[in-house]
Amino acid sequence: MDFMILSLIKLGLVLFIFMTALAYIQWIERKVIAHVQLRVGPKRVGPHGLLQPLADVIKLITKEGMVPSHVHPVFYYLAPFVAVFFALIPISFIPFGQANVKIPFTDITTNMELTDLNIGLLLILGLSGMGVYGIALAGWASNNKYSLIGGLRSSAQMISYELPMALALVSPLLMLNTVSLRELVNGQEGFYFNVIPRWTIFLMPAPQIFSFIIFMIAGFAETNRVPFDLPEAENELVAGFHVEYASMKFAAFFMAEYANMVTVCSVATLLFLGGWHPIVVPGIGNWIPALVHIGGGAICLYHGLVQPARKWDNITLPVFGVAFIGAGLLFAIPIVQELLAPVFWFTAKLLILLFVFIWVRATLPRFRYDQLMRFAWLFMFPLALVNLLITGLLVAATTN
């Protein structure tokens, strides 16, 4: 009974945090791109535009859902559901902290994920591969030529880039000899010379920096992100596969895209960047979260009270400053530190990779479709294959 109650509490927390994060990733993206392009970005709804995601949700819920008369109704409504379903499920298998963590002030221990599966990585890959059906089905069910071309493009693109992505993932699996996400992270614990983390991108005898780069590039294509957003190419296909969708049906595809981004970045963090293990030795690494939050809070207080540059800064920045300092003091409590420090490191690495996705969107142009497919089959696939071969040879040589 306690297990069921605890599982329901974890499910509610993860679902609330994840859905809120998906809304605010879009806000962060708009803000970052605005700064890159010397614009302001959202600022009207709430302080610094912080309530813009809520306004967008209300608008999409209340917007009239126009349905063209020529669509195939069953599959038209099924497509966004399929896209969201296969995008949200993988978060259930992603561990974001250590196992058997004791909840403060209780005798209850729990794993920092919804469910621990020995084949979690394989299941995530399978579910992510099924997501292409939602996009392809949307293109076909819309009974629109532009939508159909977008769906066909997506099918070819996502299937093509799944091959180098899978080959890039096999290399760290060879080195760590497991497909369990938790065991993969446990195999990256420790440091070389107390300085260099034993992440798979540094792990001897075959550092997987090329696998990491290949995986990230394939991740951009799998999530239909710039410069690989050919299924949506607005200047060619008027938004592609979802051109006939509006209101919450359109929002479902939007949400699926950002959920897939989080999944790709989470898998990259677990397989290549040490998961929840700190960047520096644990004795120091456990205190960095407290220092980061307290330092961020001090900066907010300074700019809010001494140098308020914009309207509302003298109110909002001190509030955020106090919140950051409070979080920093919470991280300084040893009994809480054991629970929250691994979550901080996992989240920090995840946010850095998400920033890379946003940064690339703000700076790179879109590929032509022939360049996209040529890059996958003539460069990415052979490179991933050669990297896997070299990794296998080095692992076999050191094992024997």
N, C-alpha and C positions, 0 to 999 in steps of 0.2 A: 504493500500500500504506500509506504514511504517513497519507494522507487517511482511509482506512478505519479505521486504528487510532485516530487522533485523534477521528473521529466516534463510534466506539464508546465511547471514554473520556468524551467530552462527554455522550453519551446516558446512560451509567451515572451520571455526576455529577448531571445534571439530574433523572433519574428518582429517585435517592436523595433529593436535596434537596427535590424537589417532593412526593414521597409523605410524607416526614417532616414537611414544612411543613403538609400537609393534616391530619395527625394533631394537630399542635400548634396549629393555628388553632382547633380545637375546644377545646383546653385554654385558650387565651387568651380565647376567647369566654366560657367558663364562669367564668373568673376575673374578667373585666371586668364581666359581668352581676352576679356576686356582689357586687362592690364597689359597683356602682350601686344595688343593692337591699339593701345593708348586710348581706351574708352572707359566709361564709368561702370557699365554693367548694371545689374538690378540694384536699385536703391530706394524705390518709392514705397514698396510695401514692407513696413517695419524698418527698424534701424539697419542700415546697410543692406536692405533688401532681404533680411533673414526670414521674413514671412512670405517671400515670393513662392517657394515650393508649395506652401499651404494654399496660396491663392491659385496656383496652377491646378492643384488637385480639385479645388472647389469648382473652378471653371470647367475642367474636363468632365466632372461628375454631372454638372447641371447643363452642359452643352447638349443641344439636340443631336441625337445619333442618326444622322441621315444614312439610309441604306438604299443604294441604287437598285432599280427594279430588275436588272439583268443578272444579278449575282446568283450563285448557288447557295441558298440560305444556310443549310446545315453546315457545310464546310466553311462558309464565310464566317460564321460565329465560332466554329471549332478552332480555326487557325490561331487567333490570339490566345485562346486558352492553352493550346498545345505549346506555343512559344513560351508563355509565362510558366507553365507547369515544369517543363524541362529546364528552365533557367533557375527556378527557385529551389528545386529539390536538392541539388548538389551541396548547398550550404549546410545541410543536415549532417554531412559526413566530414566536414572540415574541422579539425582540432585547432583551437586557437589558444591553448594553454596546456599545462601539464596534466598528467593522469593522477587520480586519487588525491585531489586537492581537498584539504579540510576547510569547510566553510567556517569562517570566524565565529567564535562563541557558541559553537555546536559540536557534536560528535559525528556529524555527517560528512562523508567524503564523496566526491563526484569527479567525473572526467569533464574537461572543458570542451565538450562538444555534445551534440544531441545524441549521436550514436557512434560507437566505435566499431568499424568493420575492417576485417583483415584485407579485404579487396576494395577498400574505399577509393583508391585511385582509379582502378579499372571501372568501377561503377560511375564515377564522375565523368570519365571519358565517354562511356556509353551514353549517359544521359545528355551530355553536351552534344554528342553527335546526332541525337534524336531531334535537337532543336531546329535543325534544318527543315524538318517536315512542316513546322509551323509557318515558316517564311514561304516555302515552296507552295504550300496549300493556300496561303493567302493570295499569292500571285495568280494561281489557277482559279480559285473560287471567285475572285473579283470579276472574271470574264472581261478583262481589260488588257489590251495588248501591252501597254506599258507595265502594268502589274505583272503580267506573265513573263515578260523579259526580265524584270527584276527578280522574280522567283527563280527562273532558270539560271540567271547569273549567280544567284546566291547558292543554289545547289552545287553548281560546278566549282565555285570558289571555296565553299566550306569543305566539300569532300576532298578537293585537291590539297588544301592546307592542313587537313587532318593527318595526312601521311607524314610530312616533315615534323609536325608537332608530336605525333606518337613516337617517331624515331628519336626525337630530342629527349623525350621522357624516358626512353628505355636505357639510355646511358647511365644516368644516376641510379636507376634500378639495378643495373649490373654491379655497380660499385657497392651499393648498400644491401643488395641481396634480399629485398622485400618489396611488397606492393602495398603494405600497410602505411598509411600516411603518418601515423604516430611513430612507427618504427623507423620510417625514413627520417623524421626529425630527430629522433633519439640517436641515430647514427651520425648526426652532424654535431653532436655535443663536444665541447672542448676547444682548445686553442693550440696552434703551433707556436712554441716559444712564448706562450702567454700573451701573444699579440695578434696573430692571424687566426681568425675563426676557422674551424674545420667544416665550413659549408662546402657543398659539392662543387661550387665554382672555384674553390681553392683546394679541394680534397685530393690528396695524392693517392695513387700514382697518375691519375688522369683528371686534372681540373676541368670542370665542365662549363667553362665560360662560353664556348661556342654553342653548346646545347642550350644554355640560358638565352643567348641572343636569338637562336633559331626559334626557341619556344615563344619568346616575346613577339617576334615578328609574325609568327603563325597565329599568335593570340590576337593581334590586330586584325588579321584577315578573318579569323573565326568569329569575332564579335562585330564584323562589318564596320570597323572604325577607319577613319582617315589614316593613311592614304589608300585604304582598301575598301572604301564604302561604295563600291560599284553597284551593289543591289539597289541602293537608294539614289544614286547619282541624279540630283535634282535638275541639273542643267540638261540631262539627256532623257530621263524617265519620269520627270515630275514627281519625284519621291519614290518611284519604283513600286515594290510589292505592296506597300500600304497606302497607295494613293487613293483608294476607295474607302479607307477607314477614317472614322472621326470619333470624337468624344473618348470614352473609356476604352473602346476597342483599339484606337490609335495609341492611347496611353499604355496599353498592355504590351505592345511591341517596344515602346520606348523603355518601359520598365525591364523587359527581358534583356534589352541591350546592355543596360547598366548592371543588371544582375550577372550577366555573362562576363562583363568586365571584372567584377568583384571575384568571381570564381576563378578566372584566369590568373589574376594577380595573387589570389590566395594559394593556388597550386604552385605558382612560381616561388612564392615565399616559402612554402613548405619544402619543396624539392631542391631549391637552389640557394636559398638565403637563410637556412637554419631555423625557419619557423619562429618559435617563441624564444629561442636562445638569444642572449644579449650580444651586442656587437663587441663589447669589451668583457674582460674577465668578470665572473659573477659578483665578486666582492665589491667591485666598483659599479658594475652594470645595474645592480639592484637599486642603487641610489640615483642613477641618472634620471629615471622618470620623475622623481621628486624635484630634482634640480631644474629639469626642463620646465615643469609646470610652474614652479615658484619664479623662475626667471621670466617666463612668458607673462605671468601675472604682474611682476614688477614693471615690465615694459608697458603693459596696458595701463597700469596706474599712472606711470610717468606721462604717457602721451594723453591720457584723459584728464589729468589734473593740472599738468604744467604746460603742455603744448597741444590743446585741443584744436585740430586742424579743420574739422568739419562739424556741421550741425549734429547735435546729439552725442558727439564724442565725449563731452564732459560728463555724460550720464552712462552711456553704454560701455565705454572702455573701463571705467572703474568697476562696473558690475562684473564684466568678464575677468578683470584683474583679480577681484576677490574670489571669484569661482575658481580660477586657475590656482591661486595660492591655496585655497581650501583643498583642491585635488592634490596639490603637491604635498601638503601636510598629511593627507590620507595615505599617499604612497610612502611616507616616511615611517608609518607605523609597521613594525616588523611582522605582526600577525596578518596584516592586510597585504603587506608587500609580497609575501609568498604567493598570494592569489592573483594580484593585479599586475605585478611586474612582467610576467610572461605575456599577458594580454596586451600590455603597452608595447612590447617589442614586436609582437606579431602585427598589431595595428599600425605601428610606425612604418614597418617595411611595406605593408599593404598600401598605405597612403602614398608612400614614395612612388610605388609602381603605378598607382592610379594617376598621380601627377604626371608621370611620363606619358600615359595615354592622352591626357589633356594637352600637354605640351606639344606632342606630335600633331594633334589636330589643329593647334593654333599656328603651326609653322610650315607644315608640308602640304604640297598640292596633291590632288588625286591622280592615281595611275590611270593609264588607258587599260582597257580590259585585256588586250593582247599582252601588254607588259605584265599585268598581274599574273596571268596564267603561265607565261614564259618564266617569270621569276620563280614561281613555285616548282615547276617541273625541271627546269634546266639549271637552277642554282640551289634552291633550298633543299630539294629532295636529295641530289647527289652529295651536298655538303653534310647533311644529317647522316646519310649512309656512311660516308667516310669517317665522320666523327665517331659513329657507333662502332665501326670496325676497329679503329685505333684504340678506343676505350676497351673493347673486348680483348684485344691482344695484350694491352698493358695489364688489365686485371688478371688475365690468365697467366701472364709471365710472373707477376708478383705473388700470385696464389701458389703456383708450383715452386 
